[in-house]
């Protein structure tokens, strides 16, 4: 049930026999408001949206209500379900229908298993031409969130990032997608217990090993015997650039496979075991985000995210690639950090979604604790990934050239 919020009326609501006291049924069942003790109107900076008393935001454009097992539940399209306990709101985890299924968490994968040889993610970019407006493009994005915009942010680790799973023999389950016109319709064989990314984006990445397909959901949550999501994308393995129709989104705004660009623990371990320093890299481009993009995309992206016209230097297209200059000396950094920076020198990073400035994404994996000190801080006098910033970042990160004629602004 969708109920529109009327901000000009104070009162209570009764729904299917349940109510917030005192009991005052609304005169119009399609427009309701709530006691000030339960809701507060956000500040102007919040866009006037309603905010739950415990601080969890619920947008004011439309809120979905339901009664389940005697509980009054609510959510909006980008929030979890919350339940009213009589004393306040609590996160509600519905009872799953069915067991967790068969899956392994963050299993080892090789580049060849995941990506086709001709994939843009595997393309070397250290010899490609730099964009003539590169310095202005990087500087325009880096100043959005100073001072953190002047460095890469490692969005992965034992407590953050995106988990993934793989399994065989799981039954196909129903998938409901908000953007069903740009989604691969279910049912799909996803383990019901497959991990979902904590935080706001809630990616679910699952490899169905029976059919050799990567299934990715964005803004995923369990729903009955299956899942609800904003978008569902299926990529046959190994992934090719044309796996998505032109103009289709995916679990990433750019229509790209999320798993392809993640920094994974297993590949870091393999890189560190390489005897030749030149081979100590991850073998593929990384995924990154920027806060301001334009209404356009370039290959390998398949989709744009912004309604604001494409234009440089402030509004680059999704699919843009950046890299670290090959002339940058990596010797001041510790070895795990050198693996990351060398990967960015050789394969670069692909702009996959709108987000915080220069966030490089990896896996949510408890095993990252093994290298965490090296990545996040100085070890034995050698700098970590977080220490690559400031003027050195602006001097050594560059955008790779593209032809404006290749920017897709209308599909």
Phi and psi in degrees as a GROMACS rama.xvg file:
@    title "Ramachandran Plot"
@    xaxis  label "Phi"
@    yaxis  label "Psi"
@TYPE xy
-104.246  124.572  UNK-2
-121.825  124.166  UNK-3
-78.0682  144.659  UNK-4
-90.3929  129.298  UNK-5
-106.588  110.856  UNK-6
-78.4208  -5.70472  UNK-7
-97.5348  -0.79966  UNK-8
-121.669  137.894  UNK-9
-103.096  139.538  UNK-10
173.648  -164.645  UNK-11
-129.997  173.621  UNK-12
-135.289  141.739  UNK-13
-115.31  131.15  UNK-14
-135.46  119.531  UNK-15
49.2211  40.699  UNK-16
88.931  -9.13887  UNK-17
-102.888  146.183  UNK-18
-147.569  159.964  UNK-19
-92.6217  125.076  UNK-20
-70.7891  153.187  UNK-21
-72.0925  155.061  UNK-22
-73.6339  109.933  UNK-23
-137.57  89.5685  UNK-24
-58.3378  139.981  UNK-25
-67.3028  150.182  UNK-26
-76.1009  -24.7475  UNK-27
-125.988  111.697  UNK-28
-68.8562  -9.25509  UNK-29
-97.0659  -4.87858  UNK-30
-135.343  117.985  UNK-31
-136.566  156.908  UNK-32
-135.076  179.581  UNK-33
-132.461  156.849  UNK-34
-56.0151  142.391  UNK-35
-58.4779  -24.0736  UNK-36
-70.4751  -19.1398  UNK-37
-99.1369  -31.8695  UNK-38
-129.415  150.375  UNK-39
-130.045  144.901  UNK-40
-80.3536  128.438  UNK-41
-63.6835  160.264  UNK-42
-66.3803  162.864  UNK-43
-53.0447  -33.3511  UNK-44
-66.1458  -20.996  UNK-45
-85.2355  2.46066  UNK-46
75.4716  18.1563  UNK-47
72.989  13.3874  UNK-48
-78.2009  156.182  UNK-49
-75.4684  145.79  UNK-50
-127.305  130.247  UNK-51
-63.2193  152.885  UNK-52
-57.6957  -33.3575  UNK-53
-83.4671  6.9293  UNK-54
93.9801  -6.59228  UNK-55
-77.4305  122.977  UNK-56
-76.1974  138.983  UNK-57
-132.648  119.346  UNK-58
-63.0227  154.382  UNK-59
-92.6239  -2.34951  UNK-60
-72.0595  -33.8387  UNK-61
-175.589  133.678  UNK-62
-125.06  134.83  UNK-63
-94.7257  131.688  UNK-64
-117.524  151.513  UNK-65
-159.311  160.598  UNK-66
-112.195  126.481  UNK-67
-139.261  121.462  UNK-68
52.4484  41.6389  UNK-69
76.9982  8.05195  UNK-70
-109.237  139.262  UNK-71
-90.6212  119.475  UNK-72
-119.482  150.739  UNK-73
-145.741  157.921  UNK-74
-166.846  167.225  UNK-75
-114.637  -174.032  UNK-76
-67.1373  -17.4373  UNK-77
-122.734  32.6225  UNK-78
-138.155  160.582  UNK-79
-73.6238  166.937  UNK-80
-74.104  138.593  UNK-81
-120.521  145.079  UNK-82
-114.082  144.56  UNK-83
-90.4779  121.925  UNK-84
-97.3981  -4.92063  UNK-85
98.2734  -22.5921  UNK-86
-118.615  -12.8403  UNK-87
168.252  -176.805  UNK-88
-99.1712  138.172  UNK-89
-129.972  148.551  UNK-90
-60.517  132.639  UNK-91
-108.527  122.687  UNK-92
-106.149  107.875  UNK-93
-68.1674  154.739  UNK-94
-70.5633  127.357  UNK-95
-70.3972  147.012  UNK-96
-97.9996  108.095  UNK-97
102.375  166.625  UNK-98
-83.3985  -179.172  UNK-99
-71.1242  -19.9706  UNK-100
86.1249  -175.389  UNK-101
-107.862  114.469  UNK-102
-159.107  156.719  UNK-103
-111.027  140.661  UNK-104
-89.6975  127.682  UNK-105
48.3521  53.7604  UNK-106
-71.0257  160.588  UNK-107
-66.4453  140.06  UNK-108
-138.325  144.85  UNK-109
-97.9856  160.555  UNK-110
-59.4199  -40.8394  UNK-111
-65.4171  -34.3884  UNK-112
-67.2635  -34.9401  UNK-113
-91.0026  -38.0644  UNK-114
-126.848  134.894  UNK-115
-64.6741  152.958  UNK-116
-55.7792  -33.5774  UNK-117
-88.783  3.32018  UNK-118
-59.8844  139.439  UNK-119
-61.1764  -27.2529  UNK-120
-64.1302  -24.8194  UNK-121
-98.1461  2.29159  UNK-122
-77.5044  131.829  UNK-123
-71.8788  136.127  UNK-124
-121.931  2.94767  UNK-125
-67.6021  -18.5871  UNK-126
-103.6  4.88959  UNK-127
-83.285  159.636  UNK-128
-71.72  139.768  UNK-129
-79.3066  146.939  UNK-130
-68.9724  138.213  UNK-131
-62.0401  -23.1252  UNK-132
-104.879  21.7716  UNK-133
-53.4984  -51.0915  UNK-134
-59.6411  -40.5357  UNK-135
-69.7654  -36.5445  UNK-136
-63.785  -48.4708  UNK-137
-64.5087  -44.9855  UNK-138
-64.5798  -37.7808  UNK-139
-63.5376  -36.2214  UNK-140
-82.6779  -33.0022  UNK-141
-68.7703  -24.0245  UNK-142
-88.6856  -3.10575  UNK-143
-65.0757  -42.119  UNK-144
-124.685  63.6919  UNK-145
-68.2242  147.639  UNK-146
-87.8097  -4.77099  UNK-147
-68.1784  -18.9619  UNK-148
-68.4943  -16.7545  UNK-149
-89.9141  33.7029  UNK-150
-165.147  165.808  UNK-151
-77.2873  143.356  UNK-152
-109.544  123.019  UNK-153
-81.9665  106.843  UNK-154
-97.8526  65.9856  UNK-155
-164.166  170.863  UNK-156
142.663  -168.607  UNK-157
-69.6363  -18.5021  UNK-158
-123.738  2.06107  UNK-159
-151.892  169.972  UNK-160
109.406  -169.25  UNK-161
-116.793  119.102  UNK-162
-79.8346  163.93  UNK-163
-142.749  166.658  UNK-164
-147.024  165.606  UNK-165
-147.756  143.182  UNK-166
-159.891  166.267  UNK-167
-126.959  155.885  UNK-168
72.475  14.1441  UNK-169
-83.4692  139.578  UNK-170
-69.991  153.144  UNK-171
-70.1739  133.006  UNK-172
-119.987  154.335  UNK-173
-68.3087  142.789  UNK-174
-124.935  124.841  UNK-175
-108.137  120.193  UNK-176
-114.056  132.984  UNK-177
-61.7851  -46.1927  UNK-178
-96.3427  67.3373  UNK-179
-68.9077  -22.8082  UNK-180
-71.597  -16.0232  UNK-181
-121.884  23.4452  UNK-182
-120.823  155.212  UNK-183
-84.6251  113.488  UNK-184
-65.1031  143.61  UNK-185
-80.5082  -172.115  UNK-186
-77.8972  157.118  UNK-187
-130.826  151.038  UNK-188
-81.5991  86.9684  UNK-189
-118.814  130.291  UNK-190
-60.7106  131.324  UNK-191
-63.1152  -24.5977  UNK-192
-93.7968  9.26397  UNK-193
-56.0457  137.316  UNK-194
-69.0466  144.592  UNK-195
-114.336  136.648  UNK-196
-55.4296  129.443  UNK-197
-71.0359  155.711  UNK-198
101.666  -157.804  UNK-199
-82.3769  -32.2666  UNK-200
-88.0795  -24.8921  UNK-201
49.6514  50.7498  UNK-202
-69.64  142.252  UNK-203
-122.756  119.441  UNK-204
-120.374  116.036  UNK-205
-136.872  130.917  UNK-206
-97.7752  119.31  UNK-207
-85.3  100.357  UNK-208
-70.9692  -19.2708  UNK-209
-66.8884  -41.6758  UNK-210
-104.415  -5.83744  UNK-211
67.8933  45.5436  UNK-212
-130.348  141.758  UNK-213
-94.4385  125.606  UNK-214
-114.875  123.233  UNK-215
-124.327  132.522  UNK-216
-118.514  141.777  UNK-217
-110.609  140.244  UNK-218
54.6456  49.3809  UNK-219
-83.796  149.395  UNK-220
-155.124  154.968  UNK-221
-67.2947  139.845  UNK-222
-143.07  106.741  UNK-223
59.285  -123.829  UNK-224
-90.9621  9.91447  UNK-225
-148.911  -134.368  UNK-226
-139.781  151.299  UNK-227
-110.032  146.116  UNK-228
-155.46  168.97  UNK-229
-79.3799  -41.7714  UNK-230
-146.647  145.293  UNK-231
-124.45  125.79  UNK-232
-126.961  134.651  UNK-233
-116.399  129.955  UNK-234
-124.185  112.111  UNK-235
-61.4989  140.824  UNK-236
-96.6941  143.253  UNK-237
-71.8492  150.11  UNK-238
-76.7263  134.824  UNK-239
-108.228  161.092  UNK-240
-62.8573  -30.5562  UNK-241
-96.2318  24.9092  UNK-242
-65.5114  -27.4169  UNK-243
-106.9  142.203  UNK-244
-60.6931  146.649  UNK-245
-60.7007  129.583  UNK-246
95.281  -2.68882  UNK-247
-95.0406  139.012  UNK-248
-81.8764  -174.124  UNK-249
-150.983  -156.053  UNK-250
-68.6859  -13.7816  UNK-251
-109.811  147.65  UNK-252
-58.7745  -32.6172  UNK-253
-77.0558  -0.883619  UNK-254
74.639  18.4999  UNK-255
-98.3937  159.415  UNK-256
-74.4733  126.707  UNK-257
-66.2138  -46.4226  UNK-258
-59.3904  -30.3068  UNK-259
-57.3419  -34.3556  UNK-260
-106.423  6.3713  UNK-261
-75.3338  145.313  UNK-262
-80.9792  115.766  UNK-263
-109.407  149.937  UNK-264
-64.6112  -42.8881  UNK-265
-63.3166  -36.2136  UNK-266
-76.1288  -28.7328  UNK-267
-64.2398  -42.1119  UNK-268
-61.7525  -42.2532  UNK-269
-65.6852  -40.1152  UNK-270
-64.4482  -41.904  UNK-271
-67.2018  -23.2808  UNK-272
-82.803  -8.50682  UNK-273
-68.5208  127.949  UNK-274
-70.9334  -28.3505  UNK-275
-93.4659  121.013  UNK-276
-55.7052  -35.2849  UNK-277
-61.6724  -23.8141  UNK-278
-96.6202  6.18227  UNK-279
-86.8775  77.8152  UNK-280
-149.133  172.083  UNK-281
-89.9109  -14.0539  UNK-282
83.9266  9.28403  UNK-283
-157.547  161.142  UNK-284
-68.0692  156.907  UNK-285
-101.573  161.339  UNK-286
-94.7154  134.244  UNK-287
-143.329  166.11  UNK-288
-126.412  158.043  UNK-289
-136.386  152.063  UNK-290
-74.8421  -28.8992  UNK-291
-124.935  112.328  UNK-292
-124.78  167.952  UNK-293
-106.355  171.947  UNK-294
-80.0601  77.3601  UNK-295
-179.185  159.7  UNK-296
-148.134  156.395  UNK-297
-126.934  155.47  UNK-298
-57.9037  140.433  UNK-299
-88.7289  3.03128  UNK-300
-60.9887  154.61  UNK-301
-122.835  0.966468  UNK-302
-159.32  152.952  UNK-303
-110.731  167.23  UNK-304
-123.298  -24.152  UNK-305
-102.391  142.226  UNK-306
-82.7766  -9.6436  UNK-307
-81.2334  131.754  UNK-308
-55.0161  143.57  UNK-309
-61.4984  135.274  UNK-310
-177.169  140.474  UNK-311
-101.73  148.839  UNK-312
-93.3035  -4.98507  UNK-313
-84.2697  -22.7454  UNK-314
-129.463  75.217  UNK-315
-74.3855  165.196  UNK-316
-85.3474  152.247  UNK-317
-63.0164  147.086  UNK-318
94.4649  -11.3334  UNK-319
-57.2473  142.735  UNK-320
-112.626  140.684  UNK-321
-122.843  164.888  UNK-322
-153.32  167.947  UNK-323
-94.5595  137.519  UNK-324
-57.2318  139.61  UNK-325
-66.6062  -18.4299  UNK-326
-82.37  -7.51654  UNK-327
-70.8595  129.487  UNK-328
-80.0449  122.618  UNK-329
-94.9462  -0.44147  UNK-330
-66.4223  -19.5825  UNK-331
-78.5306  -6.55858  UNK-332
-105.738  153.084  UNK-333
-70.3465  167.054  UNK-334
-64.1935  -47.2259  UNK-335
-58.9326  -36.6897  UNK-336
-68.8478  -36.4196  UNK-337
-60.4258  -36.7231  UNK-338
-59.333  -44.7931  UNK-339
-66.8121  -46.7707  UNK-340
-68.4653  -36.7373  UNK-341
-65.7046  -38.3692  UNK-342
-59.447  -41.8585  UNK-343
-70.4083  -27.619  UNK-344
-69.8308  -44.7572  UNK-345
-85.4466  -40.4502  UNK-346
-116.633  -16.3878  UNK-347
71.5852  -161.825  UNK-348
-139.268  147.375  UNK-349
-111.351  131.122  UNK-350
-73.1539  112.079  UNK-351
-110.565  -17.7493  UNK-352
-166.463  164.37  UNK-353
-77.5968  142.837  UNK-354
175.7  -162.639  UNK-355
-69.021  159.519  UNK-356
-67.2391  120.729  UNK-357
58.1168  38.4346  UNK-358
-78.0831  119.8  UNK-359
-99.5124  126.153  UNK-360
-100.842  144.955  UNK-361
-143.271  -164.367  UNK-362
-89.7958  147.203  UNK-363
-84.6081  103.335  UNK-364
-149.137  121.748  UNK-365
-60.7716  -23.4087  UNK-366
-68.8914  -15.7257  UNK-367
-61.4411  -17.6911  UNK-368
-55.0987  -26.2634  UNK-369
-62.2847  -34.1578  UNK-370
-114.939  9.45043  UNK-371
-67.3258  -40.7303  UNK-372
-61.758  -39.0498  UNK-373
-68.8609  -37.0227  UNK-374
-77.4265  -38.0208  UNK-375
-96.7296  -9.8088  UNK-376
-155.92  -179.664  UNK-377
-73.6212  135.933  UNK-378
-131.67  123.181  UNK-379
53.6353  39.0045  UNK-380
77.2516  6.13681  UNK-381
-107.745  137.527  UNK-382
-73.92  153.026  UNK-383
-98.9436  179.876  UNK-384
-60.0794  -36.0703  UNK-385
-70.1714  -17.3358  UNK-386
-86.6897  -5.95558  UNK-387
-83.599  98.7771  UNK-388
-163.892  -166.364  UNK-389
64.6167  -142.335  UNK-390
-66.2096  -32.3407  UNK-391
-61.0797  -37.8812  UNK-392
-62.763  -49.087  UNK-393
-64.1261  -31.9782  UNK-394
-78.9614  -23.0324  UNK-395
-117.989  -8.10252  UNK-396
-99.701  132.52  UNK-397
-140.577  152.095  UNK-398
-91.0019  139.629  UNK-399
-86.22  141.291  UNK-400
-65.6458  146.992  UNK-401
-139.383  163.664  UNK-402
-93.9839  128.73  UNK-403
-56.6823  -27.7704  UNK-404
-67.5134  -16.9978  UNK-405
-90.8002  -4.60496  UNK-406
-78.9576  120.736  UNK-407
-89.1764  120.077  UNK-408
-114.733  -7.70331  UNK-409
-148.957  130.436  UNK-410
